[in-house]
């Protein structure tokens, strides 16, 4: 029985670590439609979603706001309607639609009217500066870590503790016109 308790404690600790390690960010690109004190409405740019979808994102004191390379407060960012924005969300966060980071271009749009062509690259427009990893490598990963205890009663029964875990990863880098990729899966 003591070993069972130890296994359960180890399983809970490893599960907590795996949950923290598997936290993934999701990025939404779009145009600002409305700005309020604790939330921001964005018309999302997604080629697969027709018609365009509009969503509200919650903003709190932990939300990081970047205008160009400068980190500013939500109020000092002076976000305006029609401005292009990238909203990053931590999918492990318990608060629905809470933005973990807002990324804005360096300058603000010249007018406060919404851009009817938001999300489309027009001649003479400069794309929003989105920082990329300096190494040029992109890592995508997913995995599961958990334990399983099985006890079968009776004369032919037995008990076992197994850890049917798996991890898979994909590492990519653009090299000129070609792409280098490494894929791995462990179970």
N, C-alpha and C positions, 0 to 999 in steps of 0.2 A: 504494500500500500504506500509506503514511503517513497518508493521509486516512482510510482504513479504521480504523486504530488510533485516530485521534482520534474518529471516530464511535462506536466501541465504548466508549471511555472516557467520552464525554459520555452515551451511553445508560446506562451503569452508574451514573453520578452521578445522572442524572435518575430512574432507577428507584429508587435508594435514597431520594431525596427524596420520590418519590410514595408509597413504602411507608410512610415516616414520617408523611406528611401524611394518608394514608388510614386511619390507625389508628382503629378504632372501638371504642367502649365498648358493652358489653351489660349490661343491668341485670336482675337476678333478684330478685323480691320473694317473701317467704315468712316462715316461722316457724322459729325455731331449734329443732332437735331434739337436738343434742349439741354440746358444746364440748370441744375438746382443745387441747393446747399449740400445734400447728402446723396445725390444720385445724378447720373448723366444718361441721356438717351442717345443711342447711336443707330443710324441706318447702316446695317451690315452690308459689306461687299462680298458677295458669294456668287460665283457663276452658276452654281447648281441650284440656288434658291431663287426661284422666280415666282412671284414678284419679290422685290427687295424686302428683307425682314428688318423690323425696328425693335430694339431691345433696350430695357432700362438696366443699368449697372449701378450697384450700390458703391458708394465711396465713403471710407471712414478714415480715421487718423492714421491707420497703418498703410493706407494706399500710397504708393510712391508715384510721384508725378515727375516726368522728365520732359522738358522742352528743349529739344536739340540734345546737347550733352549736359545741360544743367539740371540738377534736381531742385525743384521748387515746390512750394506748398500748393495745395489744390486751389486756394483762393488767389495766390500770386500768379498762377498759370494763366488766368484770364481767358479761359476757354470760351470760344465763340461759336455760334451756329455756322455750319458750313465748313468747319475746320476738319481736316483729315486727322484720324486718331487710330491708335492701336491699343486695344484693351487686353491686358494679360490677366488671366484668372487662374488661381491655384485651385485645381479640381479637388484637392483633399480638404479644402476649407469647408466647414459646416454651414457657413452663411451662404445662402443662395445668391448667385450673381454678384458676389463681392469682387470688385476689381482689386488685384494685388498691385498692379502698376498701370499707369496711363502714359503712353508715349505720344508726344506731339511734335510737329515740325518746328523748326527754328523760328520762323515768322508766323504772324497771324494773317488770315485772309483780309483783303482790303475792304470787303463789305461784310455786313452781318447777315446777309441773305444767304439761304442755303444754296449750295452749288448743285444745279440740276444734273450735272454730269459727274457727280462724286463717284469715285471708284474707277473712272475711266481715264486713261492717260491721254491727255490732249496735247497737241503740238505746243511747244513753248512752256509746258509745265514741268517743274522739277519734282521728281518723286520724293516722298517723305524719307528722310534718313533713318534707316532701321539698322541698329548696330548688329553685326554678325560676329560670331566667335573669331578671334584673331588667328587661330591656327587653321581655320578653313575646314576642320573636321566636324562632321555632324554625327552625334550619337543618338540612336533611338533604342530604348530597351523596355522590356516588360518581364514580369516574373511573378511567381507565387511561392510563398514560404509558409508552410503550416505543418502540423504534426497530426497523426491519426493513431488513436489507440483502439484496438479491436480485441474484445474478450468474448470467446464463445464458450458457453457452459456445456456441461455434460462430460461423459467419459472420453469422447474423442475431441473435445474442445481444447482450446488453447488461447493464449493471448499474445499479442504482438504490438509493437509500436513502430510505425513507419513514418517516413517524411517524404511524401510524394511531391517534391518541389521541382520547379523548373525555372529557367531563366533563358531569355533569348535577347540577342543584341544585334544591331546593325550599325556599322561605322562606315561613313561615306566621306569622300573628298573629291571635289572637282579638280581635275588636272587638265587644263586646256579644254579641248573639245571632248575629253574622255572623263569618265568617272571611275574612281577606285572604290571598291566596296568590300568589306569584310563582314560575313554573317556567321553567327555562332548560336548554338542552342545546347543547353545543358539540362539534363533531368536526372 
